[in-house]
Amino acid sequence: MASRPLIKPRKIATQQRSRATVDALVQATARILVKEGFDKASTNRIAAVAGVSVGSLYQYFPSKEALVAAVIERHQQEITQMVRRELAGVLTESIDKAVHKLVTVAVKAHRVDPKLHRVLAEQIPRVGKLEKLETFNRENFALFSAYLERHREELRIDDLGLASYVCVTTIEALTHNAVLHDSRMLSDQTMEALVDEAARLITGYLKK
């Protein structure tokens, strides 16, 4: 059985120069993933694009998988910050408004560097940290569950955990495929129509 690649950084960059080196390596990895794919993202290739030596790369990262994990973490942080900002206060809104906002935010999340998102979601082997690429991560499942709990009396469903799974997974599947795979959905007008229809689908499932 093949051993799993090392994906934890060797050390954390603390000085400005070392942070700049790490940043260049992570950005180079992301560019190569988008333009050439995962299989072409060797450590030699990443170092060359970043303009640093392979030796410098290995000071911080033990493998290309570790660099990809760093790209995933940075991409996920960007999405998470946007989601938190957009969904602040959603717990107190009506079901119709809250669900519409959730779908809208899911679309925005997939529009955060969509080419990179597609590569990370579909090309990367699922190993360790690499398994953690999620647009709606556990935090957002928890938020949706908390929302349903607060509005339980307005719902027709009893199993809130199952309902959260059904709703969040449905929103993720619809928005992922629309933004990343269907060119017909790229216009603002069509995307607004998709958000309206998806929100109607989810609210119809939830409300009494």
N, C-alpha and C positions, 0 to 999 in steps of 0.2 A: 504493500500500500504506500503510495507516494506521500511524503510529508507535506504538511501545509506550509505555504510560504510565510515568512516572517512579515508581519504587517505593522508592527509597532515601530515608531521612530527610534533610532539609536540614542539620540539625545535631543533635548529641546533647545532651540536657538534662543539665546538671551540677549546677545549684543546686536547692535544695529546692523553690522556687516553680515553676521551669520543669519539674521532674520531676512535680510535682503537675498541671501543665497537660497534659503529655503523657499522664499516666495517665488523666486525665479524658477526653481525646480518644479514647484507645484503648478505654476502657470504654464510652463513648458509641457508638463504632463497633460494638462487639460487641452492644450492646443493640439497635441499629437493625437489624443483620443478622438477629438472631433474630426481632424483632417485625415487620419490614417488608420484609426481603430486600435483596439486593445492589443492585438497581436503584434503590431508594429512598435508599440511603446516599450522598447528595450531601455535598460538603464543607460547604455551608450548613446542611444538616440536622444533620450531626455537630457542628458548632460550636454550634448552638443547644441541642442536647441536653446538650452538655458544659458549657454556660454560659460559653463564651469567644467572642471575636470571630473572624471568618473570617481576619482579618489575623494573629491569634495562631496559628491553625491553620497558615497557610502559612509561618510562621516555622520550623516544625518538619517539616511534611509537604507535599510538592509536589502531592499528588493523593489522592483517596480510596483508590486502589489501594495507595499507600504506607501508609495507615492500616490497610487490610485486611491487608497484609503484616505489620504490627506485631501485629495481633490473632492472626494465624496463628503468628507466632514465639512469642508469649506462651503461647498454647494448647499449642503443641508442646513448649515447655520444661516446662510443667506435667505433660504426659503423660510426657515423657522422664524427669523426676525420679522419677515414680511407678514407671515401668517399671524403672529402675535399682535402685531401692530394693527392689522386689518380687522381682527376679530375681538379686539378689546371692547368690552361692553355688550357682547352678543348675548350673554346669558339672560339679559332682561328684555330682549326683544321678542316680538310675537313669533310664532312658528313660521309663518309665511316669510317674514322679513329675515329671520335667522337662517333659514334654509337657503333662501336666495343669496344671502351674503356668503354662506359656506361654499356654495357652488361657484360663485364669482371668484372667491379667494382661491379655490382649487384651480380655476383657469389661470389666474395670475401666477400661481405657484409653478405651473407647467410652462409658463412663458418666461420664467427666470432662466436665461441661457438654455433655450429648448434643445439646441443641437447637442450640448453637453449632457443635458438631462436624458435625452434619448440613448446616448451611448452608455451612460452609467446605469440606466435602467435595464438595458437589453443585452449589452455585450460583456459585462463584467462578471466573471465567475463569482459565485456567492461563497465567500470564505471569510469567516471572522467578521471584522468591521465592514467588509464589503457587502454583508447581508443587510446592512442598516440603511440603505438608500430607500427612503419613503417620503412621499410628498405629504401625506397625512400620517404622521408617525404616532407613537403611542400617546404622546401629549395631546394630539388632536382627537384621538379616540376618547381620551379621558374628558376633554372639553365637551365633546358631543354627548357623552354619557351624562355628564353633569347637567347639561342643558335639558336633556330628556327627563332627568330626575326632577328638576325644578318645575317642569311643565307636565308632569305625569298625569294630572287630572284632565289635561286637554287631549291626551293620546288614546288611541284605540288599542294599542299593543300593551302587553304585560311584561314581556322579557326585554328589558331595556338594553341589556348587553347584546342580545341578538339583533335588536333593532339598530343599535349603534354600528354593529358590524355590517349589516345590510346596507345602511345608508351611506356610510363612509366609503365602503368598497364600491358601491354603485357610482358615487360621485367621482371617485378616483378613476374607475374604469372609463367612464364617459369622457371626462376631461382629458385624461391621458391620451386616449385614442383620437379625440377631436383635435387637440392642439398639436400632437406630435406625428399623426399619421394620416390625417384627412385634410388635404389642401382646400377642399370646399369650405371648411370651417374657419378659415383664417381671417375672413373679413369680419370687421367689428359687428356689422349688422347680423350676420349669421351666428356669430358667437353669442350675441345677446339673445337671439332666439333660442339657441341651445341652452343657455342658462335658465331662461324662462321655462322651457319644457322640462328640463331636469328638475328644477325646483318644484314644478307642479307634480311630477312623478313622486318625489320624496314626500312632499306634504300630503299627497293623497294616500300614501302608505301609512303615514303617522297619525293623521288627525281623525277624530271621531266623525 
